Amino acid sequence: MENAVDEILPVEAGPKTVGELLKSTREQLGMTLSSVAAKTRVPMRHLASIEQSQFGALPGQTYTIGFVRSYARAVDLDEIATVNALRAELSRSGHQGYQAPLQNYEPADPARVPSKTLAWTAAAIAAVILAAYLVFRSVTLTQAVTAPQSVARQTVAQPKPPGTSRKGAVVLTATGNVWVKIYDADQNRLFEKEMVKGDSFTVPQDANKPMIVTGRPQLLDITVGGKAVPQLGAPDKTIANISISAQDLLARASIPTPLDP
């Protein structure tokens, strides 16, 4: 008599990683990776790295968490639960708290971002303009003091040309969802948050060379003393170690923006 052998049917395993969960949910919704990228404004290569748990290809833990939160929101998953699962996965894989080196930040198109030579040239030009203005003002004040009082009484003070002040509050206002980190020259964190439309932050005027890191500079309106200054980088291009002091921002504003080729 033959012995009956129970057939063991294979059980399909569920997603084991956060990336697999996101990919599985996306496919169930009939969404492509490009449609998620368009909805979240996260580059498609970063979404692919998340699905494959290739955290080393992403620009640091903070960015990774922000990308995953946006991905989860796009496919209607619980953002908090998904991010908590990601933190646990990063801890298990040894990626918790990792930061990619600066060379891993994607540089913007060289045609759009000033080179070091151009930056130094611009700084030198700004310094020359400032020195010329100070000399001109000194000569003007000297002539005003030595002029006869009768002439001085008839002299009407001319309004100060706009844009000559190197002081003023630097205010960043978000026009959409954008993660921003601001720190000083000693790496002290002054501000870090995923800003939403309407959020604003005023840079402390006593900060020691405040600098910024963000992946979506086009979603930040920046003013110095109420005067708008140009965007800090090309759309959806990560910028880092960019000074946002009032003096540096006004110097950038005085440099003509080259036309895109």
C-alpha positions in Angstrom: 0.0 0.0 0.0 1.4 3.4 -1.0 1.8 6.0 1.7 -0.1 9.2 1.1 2.2 12.2 1.1 0.7 15.6 1.9 1.6 18.2 -0.7 3.0 21.3 0.8 1.8 24.3 -1.2 4.3 27.3 -1.3 3.1 30.3 0.4 3.7 33.6 -1.3 5.8 35.8 1.0 4.7 39.4 1.5 7.0 42.4 1.2 10.0 42.2 3.5 11.4 45.7 3.1 9.9 49.2 3.0 11.0 49.4 -0.6 9.2 46.2 -1.6 6.0 47.4 0.3 6.0 50.6 -1.6 6.7 48.9 -5.0 4.0 46.3 -4.3 1.4 49.0 -3.4 2.3 51.1 -6.4 1.8 48.1 -8.7 -1.5 47.2 -7.1 -2.7 50.8 -7.8 -1.5 50.5 -11.4 1.0 53.4 -11.1 4.3 53.6 -12.8 7.5 54.8 -11.2 7.4 57.9 -13.4 3.9 58.8 -12.3 5.0 58.6 -8.7 8.0 60.8 -9.5 5.7 63.3 -11.1 3.3 63.3 -8.1 6.0 63.5 -5.4 8.6 65.6 -7.3 11.2 63.1 -6.2 13.7 62.1 -8.9 12.8 58.6 -10.4 16.4 57.3 -9.7 15.9 58.0 -6.0 12.5 56.2 -6.0 14.2 53.2 -7.7 16.9 53.2 -5.1 14.3 53.2 -2.3 12.4 50.2 -3.9 15.7 48.3 -4.1 16.8 49.4 -0.5 20.0 50.9 -2.0 20.3 53.5 0.7 23.9 54.2 -0.1 22.8 55.8 -3.4 20.6 58.4 -1.6 21.8 61.7 -0.2 21.7 60.9 3.5 19.1 59.7 6.0 17.2 62.9 6.3 16.6 63.0 2.5 15.7 59.3 2.5 13.0 59.7 5.2 11.6 62.7 3.3 11.5 60.8 0.0 9.8 57.7 1.6 7.2 59.9 3.4 6.3 61.5 0.1 6.2 58.1 -1.7 3.9 56.6 1.0 1.6 59.6 0.8 1.4 59.2 -3.0 0.3 55.5 -2.8 -2.1 56.1 0.2 0.0 54.3 2.8 0.3 55.3 6.5 3.2 57.8 6.4 4.1 57.4 10.1 4.0 53.6 10.1 6.0 53.5 6.9 8.7 55.9 8.2 8.9 54.0 11.5 9.5 50.8 9.5 12.1 52.6 7.4 14.0 53.7 10.5 14.0 50.2 11.8 15.3 48.9 8.5 18.0 51.5 8.4 19.1 50.5 11.9 19.2 46.8 11.0 21.2 47.5 7.8 23.7 49.8 9.5 22.5 52.9 7.6 21.0 54.7 10.6 22.3 58.3 10.8 24.4 58.0 7.6 25.1 61.0 5.6 26.4 60.8 2.0 29.6 62.7 1.3 29.2 66.0 -0.4 30.4 64.7 -3.7 27.4 62.4 -3.7 25.1 65.4 -3.9 24.0 65.7 -7.4 25.7 68.8 -8.9 23.5 71.0 -11.0 24.2 71.5 -14.7 27.6 73.3 -14.9 26.0 75.7 -17.4 23.6 76.8 -14.7 25.7 76.8 -11.6 28.6 79.3 -11.3 32.1 77.8 -11.2 34.5 78.5 -8.4 36.4 81.0 -10.6 33.2 82.8 -11.5 32.1 82.9 -7.8 35.5 84.3 -6.8 35.3 86.8 -9.6 31.8 87.9 -8.6 32.9 88.3 -5.0 35.9 90.4 -6.1 33.6 92.6 -8.3 31.2 93.0 -5.4 34.1 94.0 -3.1 35.3 96.5 -5.7 31.8 98.0 -6.0 31.5 98.3 -2.3 34.9 99.9 -1.9 34.1 102.4 -4.7 30.8 103.3 -3.0 32.6 103.8 0.3 35.2 106.1 -1.3 32.5 108.0 -3.1 30.6 108.5 0.1 33.7 109.6 2.0 34.5 112.2 -0.7 30.9 113.4 -0.7 30.8 113.8 3.0 34.1 115.7 3.0 32.9 118.1 0.4 29.6 118.6 2.4 31.6 119.5 5.5 33.9 122.0 3.8 31.1 123.7 1.8 29.7 127.0 3.0 26.8 126.8 5.4 24.5 128.7 3.0 25.1 126.2 0.3 24.6 123.3 2.8 21.2 124.7 3.8 20.1 124.6 0.2 21.3 121.1 -0.4 18.6 118.5 -0.3 19.7 115.1 0.8 19.3 112.6 -2.1 17.5 109.3 -1.3 19.8 106.4 -0.9 19.8 104.2 -4.0 17.9 101.0 -3.4 20.0 97.8 -3.0 23.1 99.5 -1.5 22.5 98.3 2.0 24.3 95.2 3.1 22.1 94.7 6.1 18.5 93.4 6.4 16.6 90.4 7.7 16.9 87.3 5.5 13.5 85.6 5.2 12.8 82.3 3.5 9.2 81.5 2.5 8.1 78.1 1.1 5.8 78.1 -2.0 5.4 74.3 -1.7 6.5 71.3 0.2 10.3 71.5 0.6 12.8 70.1 3.1 15.3 72.8 4.3 18.3 72.7 6.7 20.1 75.8 7.7 23.4 75.8 9.8 26.3 78.1 10.6 30.0 77.9 9.9 30.5 75.9 13.1 27.9 73.3 11.9 25.4 74.4 14.5 21.9 73.6 13.2 19.8 76.8 13.1 16.7 75.3 11.4 15.6 72.0 9.9 12.1 71.2 8.7 10.0 69.9 5.8 8.3 73.3 5.1 4.8 73.5 3.5 3.4 76.3 1.4 3.3 79.5 3.5 5.8 78.5 6.1 8.6 81.1 6.6 11.8 81.3 8.6 13.9 84.4 9.5 17.7 83.8 9.6 19.2 85.2 12.8 21.1 88.3 11.9 23.9 87.4 14.4 24.4 83.9 12.8 28.0 83.1 11.8 27.9 82.6 8.0 24.5 80.8 7.8 24.3 78.2 5.0 21.6 76.1 3.4 21.0 72.6 2.1 17.8 71.8 0.1 16.8 69.7 -2.8 14.1 72.0 -4.3 15.5 75.5 -4.3 12.8 76.7 -6.7 10.2 76.4 -3.9 11.8 79.0 -1.7 11.2 82.7 -2.0 14.0 84.6 -0.3 14.1 88.3 0.6 16.7 90.5 2.2 15.2 93.5 4.0 12.0 92.9 2.0 13.9 92.8 -1.3 13.5 89.6 -3.3 16.7 87.9 -4.5 17.2 85.2 -7.2 16.7 81.5 -6.6 19.7 79.7 -5.2 19.8 76.9 -7.8 18.2 75.2 -10.7 14.8 73.4 -10.1 15.0 70.0 -8.3 18.8 70.3 -8.1 20.3 69.7 -4.6 22.3 72.7 -3.3 24.6 72.5 -0.2 27.0 74.9 1.6 25.4 77.9 0.0 25.8 81.1 2.1 22.5 82.9 2.8 23.9 85.8 4.7 22.4 89.2 3.8 25.7 90.4 2.2 26.2 87.3 0.1 22.6 87.2 -1.1 22.7 90.8 -2.2 26.0 90.2 -3.9 24.4 87.3 -5.8 21.5 89.6 -6.8 23.9 92.0 -8.4 25.3 89.4 -10.7 23.4 89.0 -14.0 21.9 85.5 -14.5 23.3 83.9 -17.7 20.7 82.6 -20.2 20.3 78.9 -20.4 21.9 77.4 -23.6 
